[in-house]
């Protein structure tokens, strides 16, 4: 149980930071979005920050954590697809969304008895 809380806590802290820098938005965010072909729009960065924070909040609350994990999976899948599209380095950029997604689901699996019953390790 504590391992799941710690793992989920690390994911939540990272995603809160990620969402916050998009809400501001910092220059590094808009420059990276521009390099990825999405334009350097402050409005787009803020929208992505809001989505990140909303999904993270849903994940952090025990009653909506499963919905939050599902939404974060979709969000991270989009990030993976974007990095594949521009030819980013595989292990550091493309698969980062996979690493984070595994941490999202691993933390939830460790802290939620119902999910462990639904998806047991065999």
N, C-alpha and C positions, 0 to 999 in steps of 0.2 A: 504494500500500500504506500509506504513512504517513498519507495523508489519511483513509483508512478507520479506521486505528487512533485517530487524533485524534478523528474524529467519533464513533466508538463509545465512546471514553474519556469524552467529554463526556456522552453519553447515560448511560453506566454511573454516572458520578459523580452526575448528577442523580437517577437512580433509586435509588441507594444512599441519598442524602439523603432522598428521598421515603419510602422504606421505613423508614428509621430514625426519622423524626418520627412515623410511624404506630405503630411499635413502642413508643415511649415511653408513651403517645401524648400529644402536645401538645394543649393546649386548642383551638388553631386547627383541628386535625384533627377533633376530635369535634364542634366547633361547625359546621364546614363539612359534615360528614356529616349532622348533624341538619337543617341548612338544605336539604340535598338530599333529605331524606325517608328517610334510612337510619337515623335514630336516632343519638344521641351515645354509643353503646356503646364502651367501652374494648376489650372483647373483639373486636368487629368491626374496630376500627381496627388492633388487633394482628394479626388474621388477614389483613387486606389488606396490612399491612406485611410479613408473612412471605411472602405470595404474591409481592409485588413483589420482595423480596430474592431469593427462590428463582429466579424467572424471570430476574432480572438476572444472577445467578450463572451460570445456564445459558447466557445470552447472552455473558457475558464469557469463558467457557472455549471455546477454539477447537473442541474435539471435539463440543461440544453447542450451539454458537452458533446453528445453524439452528433447532433445537428452541426455544431461548430466544427467538429472533426471532418464531417462530410464536406462542408463548405470550404474549409481550408485545403482539403485534398484537391478540390476543383481549382482553387486559386493557385496552388502550387503547381498543379498540372499545366496551367496556362503559362506560368513562369518557365517551366521546363520547355514547353513548346516554343516560347519566344527565344530562348537561348539556343535551341536546336536550329531554329530558322536563321539566326545570324551567324551560326558556326562558332559559338563560344567554346572554350576549353571544356572537355567532357567532365572530368572529375571535380574541378573546382567550381564551375558555373552551372553546367547542364544538370548534373546530378545533385546539386545542392538542394533543390526542391524535393528530390527523392529522400535525401538524408533527413530533411526537416519533416517531411511527411511521415517517415518511419518513426521519428521521435514523437510526433503528434499522436499517432495510433498506438505506439508502444507505451507512452505515458498513460493514455486513456485505458488501454488494456490492463495495465498494472493497477490502476486505481479504481476500476469499475468491475465489480464481481459479475454483473449481468453480462458484460461483454466477454469476460473470460468464459462464462458458461456457454455463450453463443459461439465463440471461436476458441475452443480449447486447443492447447498444444498437445500433439500426440507423438 
